[in-house]
Amino acid sequence: MKVIQLEYFVAVVKYNSFTKAANFLHISQPSLTTTIKKMESDLGYDLFTRTTKDIKITEKGIHFYNYALQLIQNYHQTIEKMYDLNMGHVPKIKISILESTNQWISQVLATHKKQNADQTYLISEIHDQTKIIELLINFENHLAFTNEQIIHEDITSIPLYEESYVLITPKNAFPYKRTTSIASLPLILPTKGSQVRKHLDDYFNRMNMHPNIVIEADRFEAATNFVHRGLGYAIIPRVYYQSFNARDLDAIDIRPTLGRSIYINYLKKRKHSERVLSFIDQCINYWNFKE
């Protein structure tokens, strides 16, 4: 079975119509119908039930659809990697970052780009450590930044810096205060499931504290916007406070203190290019210089 046949099938499911799918694919409807019937014959089961009025995907068709999507995605990713191997093209450096690292990584990236003018990069924001490990192990990403050490025999996990969490407030909401307790404040926190939320929940449990959570938001950018609107106080990493979005807000240390470490991670067994290695060194040196 060919990839193009899978793409034909996916198009029929997407449009729930042979006519619309054929128009999208720029082929004739009889040709599309013949292809699907041939697939069903080869598979030994129906992918669709057909009436004069409509078509419906079968239960087996649904399972086949999920596999087809994965196969199509893998195919296109493989083709992209094959093009990347072209000797006349410098492969992208693929990096997963955390939202809070945007500010300083952009500075390192700018320096690295000046030294390697033809270098391109693919930057994605990923907070799920399981997904990060999967992308490294499967050679999808060269590097990943995490807010916890990755314990895995195939991955090198190097600490870069430590930072505290701070309370972000409107200007002069707490005049003359450098630290504060957050026990009774209306808080804007990350959503459940994120690593930062896990850090905060562990902190609340240790302090035997029941936080007054008024808003949960996926991103620090959204949380700081809500602070600007006077909807509550956000808890964010101190380094993120350097971002443009946190300007004109105050950062107050939390009492008792709460912090985390940021790590850079890469696969041990992968033969990294000199450019990837230089980027790793520049990230490490950036924080060594800061200290």
C-alpha positions, 0 to 999 in steps of 0.5 A: 500500500502506498502513502498516496493511497493513505492520503486519499483515504484520509481526505475522504474521512476529512471531507466525509465525501468522495466528491469533495475529497476528489476536488481537494486532491485534484483527481476524478471521483471514479479514480478516488472511489476505485482506489478506496475499493482496492484498499478495502479489498487488500485489507479484507474489510470495509473502511466505509459504509455507503448509501445513496445519501451519505458515507460513514466510516466503520469501526475498523476504518477508524482504527485504520485512520489513526494508523494512516495519520501516523504513517503519513506524518512519519513519511513526511518527517522522513522526507524532510530529514532526507532533504536535510542530509543534502550536502548543500544544505546545513541541517536545522538545529532543533531545540525545545525550550521553556516559555520562561527561557525565551529571553536569554535563549534569544540572546544566545541564538543571536550570537550563534547565528552571527557566527554561523550565518547560514544556520537555521533553527527549529524552536518548539516550546515543550513542557512535557518531560515524557515528550521531551525524552521521546523527541531526543531518543528518536533523534527528532530534537538536538537539544531540550531545556527542562525545569527538572533534571532528566534521569535517563541512561542515554541523555546528558542533563546539565544544570545551567542555573537556579532561579526563584519563583516570584509574585508578580503584582501591579506597580506599588500594590505592595509598597515598601515590601520586598517579600510577602506571604501568598497564603491569602492572596488571589493567585493566578497559577499555571494549569494542572499537569504542568511542571511549574504547577507541580512545583507550586502544589508541592510547595503548598503541601509542604507549607500546609497552605490552601491557595486562593486560586482565581485563574489558571492559565497555560502560559506565563504571558497570559498570567501576566496579562491578567495581572496587568488587568488587576485580576490577581497575582501571578507566580512566575520564574524570576528569569521570565520577569525580564520579558517584555510582557512583565514590564511595568509590574513589580516582582516580590520574593515569596516567603518562604522561598521557592525555586527551581533549576533549569537544565540543558539536555541532549542525547549521548549516543548522537554524533552532534555537529560542531555547531550544535556543540558550540550552541551547548557551550554558549548556553553553559558559558552564558550562565557561567558568565552571569554567575 
